[in-house]
């Protein structure tokens, strides 16, 4: 199916590894604060392990340990970019960065621990009779809210795909977390590299350009796959996939066979518009009638076709989007205790900025019966 990720050419950095993240790093031993509980994954240049806070036992974290010896300069650049970007992010649907420790030989990055599955693994566990367009609308709306926040910060993710969409708690779509900001960059960047995962790349990304709407295209691909169990553009190799994306129209037959709603088809067409100017931005997408209808729907809706569920399970088995490791994942353990506050936050954040002012915060706590002293 082709390579899962196209990396930038090697980037020369004029920073010595020892002082690379000096603005963010602590030189003390992270094991003084954190106690190891297990291994989450191995990669070519390090490993991700599960830790807990020694003083607050139920606080769990994932620590990515990267060996600096023989570390490629392009990967080193990705690490710097990701830490710089994530250190500024604070949103319920974005993985949380905590801190970085660095010594002569290793970089240790402390992140939220996400104990749930990635997007397609979550879907593949669903039975045909309990996965509907309403489920899909809830998932895509959370993803778009995360994008609304980072786009408002002037950041483009550039690698939106199912493996970078995780859940801190299986079965709870509100716990969706966008991860892996290693390819992310600011809108003012002059980078002309082709980056991302081939099946999810927008036409402009293929040409080495990008904008916030490049992320929106990727959301359109994910929505199409969730509705149909197929990619909108396919090929035997990367070149064929790129040619399809740039020159061909996505496959309407799969959408028609899926029995999805006309509203869903309309949204797909507006997300997968090759004309970047005419493609919806994130706010326009969130205000599409498809969300308004399905997010407010209480009655039982038509289930997703069983063949589509089988196709989605196949996506999980084929593991089309493997990368070197799940780069920095973590999660606070008690999701149930903060889910009500998250839900209230999202209800009040009508403009999808990802931030609330003092009065809005007071209103949120008031709804939960919590009184905040006046300032």
Long-range contacts (C-beta under 8 A, 24 or more apart in sequence): 1-199, 1-318, 1-320, 2-198, 2-199, 2-235, 2-237, 2-238, 2-241, 3-198, 3-238, 4-197, 4-198, 4-320, 4-321, 4-322, 4-323, 5-159, 5-196, 5-197, 5-321, 5-323, 6-194, 6-195, 6-196, 6-197, 6-198, 6-201, 6-238, 7-74, 7-195, 8-74, 8-77, 8-183, 8-191, 8-193, 8-195, 9-74, 9-193, 10-72, 10-73, 10-74, 11-73, 11-74, 11-77, 12-73, 13-73, 13-76, 13-77, 13-80, 15-80, 17-68, 17-71, 17-76, 18-68, 18-102, 18-104, 20-76, 20-79, 20-80, 20-102, 20-107, 21-79, 21-80, 21-83, 21-100, 21-102, 21-107, 24-83, 24-84, 24-87, 24-99, 24-100, 25-100, 25-101, 25-102, 25-107, 26-99, 26-100, 26-101, 26-102, 27-101, 27-102, 27-103, 28-101, 29-101, 29-103, 30-63, 30-101, 30-108, 30-110, 34-61, 34-63, 34-110, 40-326, 40-329, 41-325, 41-326, 42-325, 43-324, 43-325, 44-324, 44-325, 45-71, 45-75, 45-324, 46-106, 46-325, 47-325, 48-325, 48-326, 48-328, 48-329, 50-113, 51-110, 58-333, 58-334, 59-332, 59-333, 60-113, 60-115, 60-330, 60-331, 60-332, 60-333, 61-98, 61-110, 61-111, 61-112, 61-113, 61-330, 62-110, 62-111, 62-112, 62-113, 62-114, 62-328, 62-329, 62-330, 62-331, 63-108, 63-109, 63-110, 63-111, 63-330, 64-108, 64-109, 64-111, 64-325, 64-327, 64-328, 65-106, 65-107, 65-108, 66-106, 66-107, 66-108, 66-109, 67-105, 67-106, 68-104, 68-105, 68-106, 68-107, 69-105, 78-182, 78-183, 79-107, 79-109, 79-182, 81-181, 81-182, 81-183, 81-184, 81-185, 82-180, 82-181, 82-182, 82-184, 82-327, 82-328, 83-109, 85-155, 85-181, 85-184, 86-111, 86-181, 86-328, 88-153, 89-149, 89-150, 89-153, 89-181, 90-354, 91-145, 91-146, 91-149, 91-150, 91-354, 92-174, 92-342, 92-345, 92-346, 93-142, 93-143, 93-145, 93-146, 93-149, 93-176, 93-177, 93-178, 94-146, 94-149, 94-150, 94-177, 94-178, 95-166, 95-177, 95-178, 95-179, 95-328, 95-329, 95-330, 96-330, 97-328, 98-330, 109-328, 110-330, 111-328, 111-329, 111-330, 112-168, 112-177, 112-329, 112-330, 112-331, 112-332, 113-168, 113-329, 113-330, 113-331, 113-332, 113-333, 114-166, 114-167, 114-168, 114-177, 114-179, 114-329, 114-330, 114-331, 115-168, 115-169, 115-331, 115-333, 116-166, 116-167, 116-168, 116-169, 116-170, 116-172, 116-175, 117-166, 117-167, 117-170, 118-162, 118-163, 118-164, 118-165, 118-166, 118-167, 119-162, 119-163, 119-165, 119-166, 119-167, 119-222, 120-162, 120-163, 120-312, 120-315, 120-316, 121-316, 122-167, 122-170, 122-171, 123-226, 123-309, 123-312, 123-316, 124-309, 124-312, 124-313, 124-315, 124-316, 125-170, 126-309, 127-309, 128-303, 128-304, 128-305, 128-306, 128-309, 129-303, 130-303, 131-303, 131-304, 131-309, 132-301, 132-302, 132-303, 132-304, 133-227, 133-260, 133-261, 133-264, 133-294, 133-301, 133-302, 133-304, 134-294, 134-295, 134-297, 134-301, 135-173, 136-223, 136-226, 136-227, 136-264, 136-294, 136-304, 137-290, 137-291, 137-294, 137-295, 138-173, 138-294, 138-295, 139-173, 139-176, 139-226, 140-219, 140-222, 140-223, 140-226, 140-291, 141-286, 141-291, 141-295, 142-173, 142-174, 142-176, 143-176, 143-178, 143-219, 143-222, 144-219, 144-282, 144-285, 144-286, 144-352, 145-286, 145-346, 145-349, 145-352, 145-354, 146-176, 146-177, 146-178, 146-354, 147-178, 147-212, 147-215, 147-216, 147-219, 147-282, 148-282, 148-283, 148-286, 148-352, 148-353, 148-354, 149-352, 149-353, 149-354, 149-355, 150-178, 150-184, 151-212, 151-215, 151-281, 151-282, 152-353, 152-354, 154-186, 154-187, 154-188, 155-181, 155-184, 155-185, 155-186, 155-187, 156-184, 156-185, 156-186, 156-187, 156-210, 156-211, 156-212, 156-214, 156-215, 157-181, 157-183, 157-184, 157-215, 158-183, 158-184, 158-185, 158-195, 158-196, 158-205, 158-210, 158-214, 158-215, 159-183, 159-184, 159-195, 159-196, 159-197, 159-200, 160-200, 160-215, 160-218, 160-219, 160-222, 161-196, 161-197, 161-199, 161-200, 161-218, 161-222, 161-321, 162-222, 162-225, 162-315, 162-321, 163-321, 163-322, 163-323, 163-326, 165-222, 166-326, 166-329, 168-331, 168-332, 168-335, 169-335, 169-336, 172-335, 172-339, 174-339, 174-342, 174-343, 174-346, 175-335, 175-339, 177-331, 179-326, 179-327, 179-328, 179-329, 180-323, 180-326, 180-327, 180-328, 182-327, 185-210, 187-211, 187-212, 197-321, 198-238, 198-241, 198-242, 199-231, 199-233, 199-234, 199-241, 199-320, 201-242, 201-245, 202-245, 202-276, 203-245, 203-246, 203-274, 203-276, 204-276, 206-242, 206-245, 206-246, 211-276, 212-281, 212-282, 213-276, 213-279, 213-280, 213-281, 214-276, 215-282, 216-271, 216-279, 216-280, 216-281, 216-282, 216-285, 217-271, 217-272, 217-279, 219-271, 219-285, 220-268, 220-271, 220-272, 221-272, 223-264, 223-267, 223-268, 223-271, 224-250, 224-254, 224-255, 224-268, 224-272, 225-312, 225-315, 226-312, 227-255, 227-258, 227-260, 227-264, 227-268, 227-304, 227-308, 228-254, 228-255, 228-257, 228-258, 228-260, 228-308, 228-311, 229-254, 229-258, 229-307, 229-308, 229-309, 229-310, 229-311, 229-312, 229-314, 229-315, 230-254, 230-311, 232-268, 232-272, 246-274, 257-305, 258-304, 258-305, 258-308, 259-302, 259-305, 261-290, 261-293, 263-288, 263-289, 263-290, 263-293, 263-294, 264-290, 266-290, 282-352, 283-352, 286-352, 340-368, 341-368, 344-368
